[in-house]
C-alpha cells in the first residue's frame, strides 16, 4: 500500500477525492506518516483488496471525504 500511495500517478487519482488544500504530495506523505491515519488506510486497503478494485475506489472516496471533514471541518 505504501509504495502504491507514494506513486505520483496513484496520488493524482486520489486528488479529486481530497479537499483542495490536501491535493499535494505533502498531504499524502503526512497521511502515510500519521500512525492513526496510516492504520485506517491499511485496514481499508486490506478489506477492499478482498472485494476488488471497484469497491476499493468507492470506499476510498468515502473514507477520504470523512477524513477531510474531520481535519478541515464541514
PDB file as gemmi writes it, atoms N, CA and C in Angstrom:
CRYST1    1.000    1.000    1.000  90.00  90.00  90.00 P 1                      
ATOM      1  N   UNK A   1       0.827  -1.185   0.000  1.00  0.00           N  
ATOM      2  CA  UNK A   1       0.000   0.000   0.000  1.00  0.00           C  
ATOM      3  C   UNK A   1       0.869   1.246   0.000  1.00  0.00           C  
ATOM      4  N   UNK A   2       1.912   1.255   0.813  1.00  0.00           N  
ATOM      5  CA  UNK A   2       2.754   2.450   0.914  1.00  0.00           C  
ATOM      6  C   UNK A   2       3.378   2.800  -0.438  1.00  0.00           C  
ATOM      7  N   UNK A   3       3.900   1.800  -1.128  1.00  0.00           N  
ATOM      8  CA  UNK A   3       4.506   2.036  -2.432  1.00  0.00           C  
ATOM      9  C   UNK A   3       3.476   2.595  -3.397  1.00  0.00           C  
ATOM     10  N   UNK A   4       2.286   2.025  -3.369  1.00  0.00           N  
ATOM     11  CA  UNK A   4       1.215   2.485  -4.238  1.00  0.00           C  
ATOM     12  C   UNK A   4       0.846   3.933  -3.919  1.00  0.00           C  
ATOM     13  N   UNK A   5       0.729   4.282  -2.651  1.00  0.00           N  
ATOM     14  CA  UNK A   5       0.334   5.627  -2.251  1.00  0.00           C  
ATOM     15  C   UNK A   5       1.417   6.662  -2.539  1.00  0.00           C  
ATOM     16  N   UNK A   6       2.652   6.206  -2.662  1.00  0.00           N  
ATOM     17  CA  UNK A   6       3.742   7.137  -2.976  1.00  0.00           C  
ATOM     18  C   UNK A   6       3.935   7.309  -4.483  1.00  0.00           C  
ATOM     19  N   UNK A   7       3.234   6.533  -5.268  1.00  0.00           N  
ATOM     20  CA  UNK A   7       3.317   6.627  -6.722  1.00  0.00           C  
ATOM     21  C   UNK A   7       2.605   7.909  -7.170  1.00  0.00           C  
ATOM     22  N   UNK A   8       3.301   8.803  -7.874  1.00  0.00           N  
ATOM     23  CA  UNK A   8       2.677  10.068  -8.299  1.00  0.00           C  
ATOM     24  C   UNK A   8       1.406   9.869  -9.129  1.00  0.00           C  
ATOM     25  N   UNK A   9       1.352   8.825  -9.940  1.00  0.00           N  
ATOM     26  CA  UNK A   9       0.144   8.580 -10.734  1.00  0.00           C  
ATOM     27  C   UNK A   9      -1.029   8.182  -9.845  1.00  0.00           C  
ATOM     28  N   UNK A  10      -0.779   7.368  -8.830  1.00  0.00           N  
ATOM     29  CA  UNK A  10      -1.831   6.976  -7.886  1.00  0.00           C  
ATOM     30  C   UNK A  10      -2.307   8.196  -7.099  1.00  0.00           C  
ATOM     31  N   UNK A  11      -1.369   9.034  -6.700  1.00  0.00           N  
ATOM     32  CA  UNK A  11      -1.736  10.245  -5.971  1.00  0.00           C  
ATOM     33  C   UNK A  11      -2.659  11.115  -6.825  1.00  0.00           C  
ATOM     34  N   UNK A  12      -2.363  11.234  -8.110  1.00  0.00           N  
ATOM     35  CA  UNK A  12      -3.211  12.034  -8.992  1.00  0.00           C  
ATOM     36  C   UNK A  12      -4.624  11.465  -9.060  1.00  0.00           C  
ATOM     37  N   UNK A  13      -4.747  10.143  -8.952  1.00  0.00           N  
ATOM     38  CA  UNK A  13      -6.071   9.522  -8.962  1.00  0.00           C  
ATOM     39  C   UNK A  13      -6.847   9.852  -7.690  1.00  0.00           C  
ATOM     40  N   UNK A  14      -6.133  10.068  -6.591  1.00  0.00           N  
ATOM     41  CA  UNK A  14      -6.793  10.382  -5.320  1.00  0.00           C  
ATOM     42  C   UNK A  14      -7.187  11.851  -5.206  1.00  0.00           C  
ATOM     43  N   UNK A  15      -6.455  12.718  -5.878  1.00  0.00           N  
ATOM     44  CA  UNK A  15      -6.673  14.153  -5.715  1.00  0.00           C  
ATOM     45  C   UNK A  15      -8.125  14.600  -5.881  1.00  0.00           C  
ATOM     46  N   UNK A  16      -8.876  14.090  -6.856  1.00  0.00           N  
ATOM     47  CA  UNK A  16     -10.267  14.554  -6.984  1.00  0.00           C  
ATOM     48  C   UNK A  16     -11.113  14.271  -5.739  1.00  0.00           C  
ATOM     49  N   UNK A  17     -10.704  13.308  -4.930  1.00  0.00           N  
ATOM     50  CA  UNK A  17     -11.471  12.934  -3.738  1.00  0.00           C  
ATOM     51  C   UNK A  17     -11.025  13.694  -2.497  1.00  0.00           C  
ATOM     52  N   UNK A  18      -9.934  14.429  -2.616  1.00  0.00           N  
ATOM     53  CA  UNK A  18      -9.411  15.194  -1.490  1.00  0.00           C  
ATOM     54  C   UNK A  18      -9.853  16.647  -1.586  1.00  0.00           C  
ATOM     55  N   UNK A  19      -9.997  17.299  -0.441  1.00  0.00           N  
ATOM     56  CA  UNK A  19     -10.277  18.742  -0.487  1.00  0.00           C  
ATOM     57  C   UNK A  19      -9.091  19.458  -1.152  1.00  0.00           C  
ATOM     58  N   UNK A  20      -9.346  20.566  -1.764  1.00  0.00           N  
ATOM     59  CA  UNK A  20      -8.321  21.313  -2.498  1.00  0.00           C  
ATOM     60  C   UNK A  20      -7.010  21.493  -1.710  1.00  0.00           C  
ATOM     61  N   UNK A  21      -7.058  21.880  -0.435  1.00  0.00           N  
ATOM     62  CA  UNK A  21      -5.790  22.099   0.278  1.00  0.00           C  
ATOM     63  C   UNK A  21      -4.951  20.828   0.476  1.00  0.00           C  
ATOM     64  N   UNK A  22      -5.563  19.664   0.289  1.00  0.00           N  
ATOM     65  CA  UNK A  22      -4.840  18.409   0.522  1.00  0.00           C  
ATOM     66  C   UNK A  22      -4.381  17.739  -0.775  1.00  0.00           C  
ATOM     67  N   UNK A  23      -4.573  18.386  -1.894  1.00  0.00           N  
ATOM     68  CA  UNK A  23      -4.223  17.798  -3.197  1.00  0.00           C  
ATOM     69  C   UNK A  23      -2.761  18.054  -3.537  1.00  0.00           C  
ATOM     70  N   UNK A  24      -1.890  17.422  -2.766  1.00  0.00           N  
ATOM     71  CA  UNK A  24      -0.460  17.575  -2.993  1.00  0.00           C  
ATOM     72  C   UNK A  24       0.287  16.405  -2.355  1.00  0.00           C  
ATOM     73  N   UNK A  25       1.497  16.131  -2.819  1.00  0.00           N  
ATOM     74  CA  UNK A  25       2.271  15.008  -2.280  1.00  0.00           C  
ATOM     75  C   UNK A  25       2.567  15.137  -0.788  1.00  0.00           C  
ATOM     76  N   UNK A  26       2.692  16.360  -0.294  1.00  0.00           N  
ATOM     77  CA  UNK A  26       2.983  16.563   1.128  1.00  0.00           C  
ATOM     78  C   UNK A  26       1.842  16.033   1.999  1.00  0.00           C  
ATOM     79  N   UNK A  27       0.608  16.281   1.591  1.00  0.00           N  
ATOM     80  CA  UNK A  27      -0.541  15.783   2.356  1.00  0.00           C  
ATOM     81  C   UNK A  27      -0.605  14.262   2.336  1.00  0.00           C  
ATOM     82  N   UNK A  28      -0.313  13.659   1.175  1.00  0.00           N  
ATOM     83  CA  UNK A  28      -0.296  12.194   1.088  1.00  0.00           C  
ATOM     84  C   UNK A  28       0.788  11.642   2.013  1.00  0.00           C  
ATOM     85  N   UNK A  29       1.942  12.273   2.000  1.00  0.00           N  
ATOM     86  CA  UNK A  29       3.038  11.827   2.870  1.00  0.00           C  
ATOM     87  C   UNK A  29       2.655  11.962   4.338  1.00  0.00           C  
ATOM     88  N   UNK A  30       1.955  13.055   4.675  1.00  0.00           N  
ATOM     89  CA  UNK A  30       1.504  13.235   6.052  1.00  0.00           C  
ATOM     90  C   UNK A  30       0.545  12.117   6.441  1.00  0.00           C  
ATOM     91  N   UNK A  31      -0.379  11.775   5.529  1.00  0.00           N  
ATOM     92  CA  UNK A  31      -1.330  10.706   5.812  1.00  0.00           C  
ATOM     93  C   UNK A  31      -0.600   9.384   6.069  1.00  0.00           C  
ATOM     94  N   UNK A  32       0.454   9.128   5.315  1.00  0.00           N  
ATOM     95  CA  UNK A  32       1.218   7.887   5.499  1.00  0.00           C  
ATOM     96  C   UNK A  32       2.070   7.912   6.761  1.00  0.00           C  
ATOM     97  N   UNK A  33       2.499   9.093   7.176  1.00  0.00           N  
ATOM     98  CA  UNK A  33       3.374   9.179   8.351  1.00  0.00           C  
ATOM     99  C   UNK A  33       2.599   9.259   9.670  1.00  0.00           C  
ATOM    100  N   UNK A  34       1.305   9.564   9.601  1.00  0.00           N  
ATOM    101  CA  UNK A  34       0.471   9.629  10.801  1.00  0.00           C  
ATOM    102  C   UNK A  34       0.004   8.207  11.127  1.00  0.00           C  
ATOM    103  N   UNK A  35       0.439   7.647  12.274  1.00  0.00           N  
ATOM    104  CA  UNK A  35       0.117   6.243  12.579  1.00  0.00           C  
ATOM    105  C   UNK A  35      -1.374   5.914  12.570  1.00  0.00           C  
ATOM    106  N   UNK A  36      -2.193   6.800  13.094  1.00  0.00           N  
ATOM    107  CA  UNK A  36      -3.633   6.530  13.151  1.00  0.00           C  
ATOM    108  C   UNK A  36      -4.240   6.515  11.742  1.00  0.00           C  
ATOM    109  N   UNK A  37      -3.893   7.508  10.954  1.00  0.00           N  
ATOM    110  CA  UNK A  37      -4.414   7.599   9.587  1.00  0.00           C  
ATOM    111  C   UNK A  37      -3.887   6.441   8.754  1.00  0.00           C  
ATOM    112  N   UNK A  38      -2.611   6.148   8.907  1.00  0.00           N  
ATOM    113  CA  UNK A  38      -1.996   5.048   8.151  1.00  0.00           C  
ATOM    114  C   UNK A  38      -2.688   3.720   8.453  1.00  0.00           C  
ATOM    115  N   UNK A  39      -2.973   3.469   9.732  1.00  0.00           N  
ATOM    116  CA  UNK A  39      -3.642   2.231  10.134  1.00  0.00           C  
ATOM    117  C   UNK A  39      -5.027   2.149   9.491  1.00  0.00           C  
ATOM    118  N   UNK A  40      -5.753   3.251   9.503  1.00  0.00           N  
ATOM    119  CA  UNK A  40      -7.076   3.273   8.877  1.00  0.00           C  
ATOM    120  C   UNK A  40      -6.968   2.962   7.385  1.00  0.00           C  
ATOM    121  N   UNK A  41      -5.978   3.555   6.731  1.00  0.00           N  
ATOM    122  CA  UNK A  41      -5.791   3.318   5.303  1.00  0.00           C  
ATOM    123  C   UNK A  41      -5.410   1.863   5.033  1.00  0.00           C  
ATOM    124  N   UNK A  42      -4.522   1.316   5.860  1.00  0.00           N  
ATOM    125  CA  UNK A  42      -4.113  -0.083   5.681  1.00  0.00           C  
ATOM    126  C   UNK A  42      -5.290  -1.023   5.871  1.00  0.00           C  
ATOM    127  N   UNK A  43      -6.095  -0.789   6.905  1.00  0.00           N  
ATOM    128  CA  UNK A  43      -7.265  -1.634   7.158  1.00  0.00           C  
ATOM    129  C   UNK A  43      -8.244  -1.562   5.987  1.00  0.00           C  
ATOM    130  N   UNK A  44      -8.478  -0.344   5.509  1.00  0.00           N  
ATOM    131  CA  UNK A  44      -9.394  -0.167   4.396  1.00  0.00           C  
ATOM    132  C   UNK A  44      -8.850  -0.855   3.146  1.00  0.00           C  
ATOM    133  N   UNK A  45      -7.574  -0.687   2.892  1.00  0.00           N  
ATOM    134  CA  UNK A  45      -6.954  -1.288   1.717  1.00  0.00           C  
ATOM    135  C   UNK A  45      -7.059  -2.815   1.767  1.00  0.00           C  
ATOM    136  N   UNK A  46      -6.746  -3.394   2.925  1.00  0.00           N  
ATOM    137  CA  UNK A  46      -6.812  -4.853   3.066  1.00  0.00           C  
ATOM    138  C   UNK A  46      -8.223  -5.374   2.828  1.00  0.00           C  
ATOM    139  N   UNK A  47      -9.216  -4.708   3.389  1.00  0.00           N  
ATOM    140  CA  UNK A  47     -10.589  -5.187   3.215  1.00  0.00           C  
ATOM    141  C   UNK A  47     -11.043  -5.033   1.771  1.00  0.00           C  
ATOM    142  N   UNK A  48     -10.589  -3.991   1.103  1.00  0.00           N  
ATOM    143  CA  UNK A  48     -11.023  -3.753  -0.261  1.00  0.00           C  
ATOM    144  C   UNK A  48     -10.309  -4.650  -1.259  1.00  0.00           C  
ATOM    145  N   UNK A  49      -9.105  -5.065  -0.947  1.00  0.00           N  
ATOM    146  CA  UNK A  49      -8.399  -5.988  -1.833  1.00  0.00           C  
ATOM    147  C   UNK A  49      -9.210  -7.273  -1.961  1.00  0.00           C  
ATOM    148  N   UNK A  50      -9.838  -7.665  -0.876  1.00  0.00           N  
ATOM    149  CA  UNK A  50     -10.667  -8.875  -0.916  1.00  0.00           C  
ATOM    150  C   UNK A  50     -11.926  -8.661  -1.750  1.00  0.00           C  
ATOM    151  N   UNK A  51     -12.422  -7.434  -1.823  1.00  0.00           N  
ATOM    152  CA  UNK A  51     -13.665  -7.158  -2.548  1.00  0.00           C  
ATOM    153  C   UNK A  51     -13.426  -6.818  -4.018  1.00  0.00           C  
ATOM    154  N   UNK A  52     -12.282  -6.330  -4.343  1.00  0.00           N  
ATOM    155  CA  UNK A  52     -11.993  -5.934  -5.723  1.00  0.00           C  
ATOM    156  C   UNK A  52     -11.728  -4.446  -5.832  1.00  0.00           C  
ATOM    157  N   UNK A  53     -11.088  -4.044  -6.909  1.00  0.00           N  
ATOM    158  CA  UNK A  53     -10.655  -2.668  -7.095  1.00  0.00           C  
ATOM    159  C   UNK A  53     -11.805  -1.682  -7.172  1.00  0.00           C  
ATOM    160  N   UNK A  54     -12.909  -2.027  -7.821  1.00  0.00           N  
ATOM    161  CA  UNK A  54     -14.027  -1.093  -7.943  1.00  0.00           C  
ATOM    162  C   UNK A  54     -14.552  -0.692  -6.568  1.00  0.00           C  
ATOM    163  N   UNK A  55     -14.713  -1.668  -5.692  1.00  0.00           N  
ATOM    164  CA  UNK A  55     -15.191  -1.379  -4.335  1.00  0.00           C  
ATOM    165  C   UNK A  55     -14.164  -0.544  -3.584  1.00  0.00           C  
ATOM    166  N   UNK A  56     -12.888  -0.833  -3.820  1.00  0.00           N  
ATOM    167  CA  UNK A  56     -11.826  -0.087  -3.149  1.00  0.00           C  
ATOM    168  C   UNK A  56     -11.942   1.395  -3.468  1.00  0.00           C  
ATOM    169  N   UNK A  57     -12.163   1.731  -4.728  1.00  0.00           N  
ATOM    170  CA  UNK A  57     -12.249   3.135  -5.128  1.00  0.00           C  
ATOM    171  C   UNK A  57     -13.434   3.829  -4.450  1.00  0.00           C  
ATOM    172  N   UNK A  58     -14.554   3.148  -4.367  1.00  0.00           N  
ATOM    173  CA  UNK A  58     -15.737   3.720  -3.731  1.00  0.00           C  
ATOM    174  C   UNK A  58     -15.497   3.955  -2.250  1.00  0.00           C  
ATOM    175  N   UNK A  59     -14.969   2.957  -1.569  1.00  0.00           N  
ATOM    176  CA  UNK A  59     -14.731   3.086  -0.127  1.00  0.00           C  
ATOM    177  C   UNK A  59     -13.636   4.104   0.150  1.00  0.00           C  
ATOM    178  N   UNK A  60     -12.611   4.138  -0.682  1.00  0.00           N  
ATOM    179  CA  UNK A  60     -11.531   5.115  -0.508  1.00  0.00           C  
ATOM    180  C   UNK A  60     -12.095   6.525  -0.610  1.00  0.00           C  
ATOM    181  N   UNK A  61     -12.975   6.733  -1.566  1.00  0.00           N  
ATOM    182  CA  UNK A  61     -13.604   8.048  -1.721  1.00  0.00           C  
ATOM    183  C   UNK A  61     -14.378   8.429  -0.465  1.00  0.00           C  
ATOM    184  N   UNK A  62     -15.164   7.519   0.055  1.00  0.00           N  
ATOM    185  CA  UNK A  62     -15.957   7.792   1.255  1.00  0.00           C  
ATOM    186  C   UNK A  62     -15.065   8.049   2.457  1.00  0.00           C  
ATOM    187  N   UNK A  63     -13.997   7.263   2.602  1.00  0.00           N  
ATOM    188  CA  UNK A  63     -13.102   7.436   3.741  1.00  0.00           C  
ATOM    189  C   UNK A  63     -12.386   8.778   3.666  1.00  0.00           C  
ATOM    190  N   UNK A  64     -11.895   9.132   2.485  1.00  0.00           N  
ATOM    191  CA  UNK A  64     -11.173  10.392   2.328  1.00  0.00           C  
ATOM    192  C   UNK A  64     -12.094  11.567   2.625  1.00  0.00           C  
ATOM    193  N   UNK A  65     -13.327  11.507   2.160  1.00  0.00           N  
ATOM    194  CA  UNK A  65     -14.280  12.589   2.425  1.00  0.00           C  
ATOM    195  C   UNK A  65     -14.512  12.750   3.920  1.00  0.00           C  
ATOM    196  N   UNK A  66     -14.700  11.642   4.624  1.00  0.00           N  
ATOM    197  CA  UNK A  66     -14.906  11.692   6.074  1.00  0.00           C  
ATOM    198  C   UNK A  66     -13.652  12.198   6.775  1.00  0.00           C  
ATOM    199  N   UNK A  67     -12.495  11.705   6.353  1.00  0.00           N  
ATOM    200  CA  UNK A  67     -11.231  12.123   6.965  1.00  0.00           C  
ATOM    201  C   UNK A  67     -10.996  13.621   6.759  1.00  0.00           C  
ATOM    202  N   UNK A  68     -11.230  14.091   5.548  1.00  0.00           N  
ATOM    203  CA  UNK A  68     -11.017  15.504   5.256  1.00  0.00           C  
ATOM    204  C   UNK A  68     -11.932  16.395   6.095  1.00  0.00           C  
ATOM    205  N   UNK A  69     -13.182  15.984   6.254  1.00  0.00           N  
ATOM    206  CA  UNK A  69     -14.109  16.763   7.092  1.00  0.00           C  
ATOM    207  C   UNK A  69     -13.637  16.817   8.535  1.00  0.00           C  
ATOM    208  N   UNK A  70     -13.049  15.714   9.024  1.00  0.00           N  
ATOM    209  CA  UNK A  70     -12.586  15.702  10.412  1.00  0.00           C  
ATOM    210  C   UNK A  70     -11.402  16.634  10.610  1.00  0.00           C  
ATOM    211  N   UNK A  71     -10.641  16.866   9.558  1.00  0.00           N  
ATOM    212  CA  UNK A  71      -9.470  17.758   9.669  1.00  0.00           C  
ATOM    213  C   UNK A  71      -9.842  19.198   9.349  1.00  0.00           C  
ATOM    214  N   UNK A  72     -10.578  19.388   8.268  1.00  0.00           N  
ATOM    215  CA  UNK A  72     -10.866  20.730   7.784  1.00  0.00           C  
ATOM    216  C   UNK A  72     -12.197  21.296   8.295  1.00  0.00           C  
ATOM    217  N   UNK A  73     -13.031  20.441   8.852  1.00  0.00           N  
ATOM    218  CA  UNK A  73     -14.334  20.876   9.309  1.00  0.00           C  
ATOM    219  C   UNK A  73     -15.356  20.788   8.188  1.00  0.00           C  
ATOM    220  N   UNK A  74     -16.635  21.000   8.500  1.00  0.00           N  
ATOM    221  CA  UNK A  74     -17.692  20.864   7.491  1.00  0.00           C  
ATOM    222  C   UNK A  74     -17.600  21.910   6.402  1.00  0.00           C  
TER     223      UNK A  74                                                      
END                                                                             
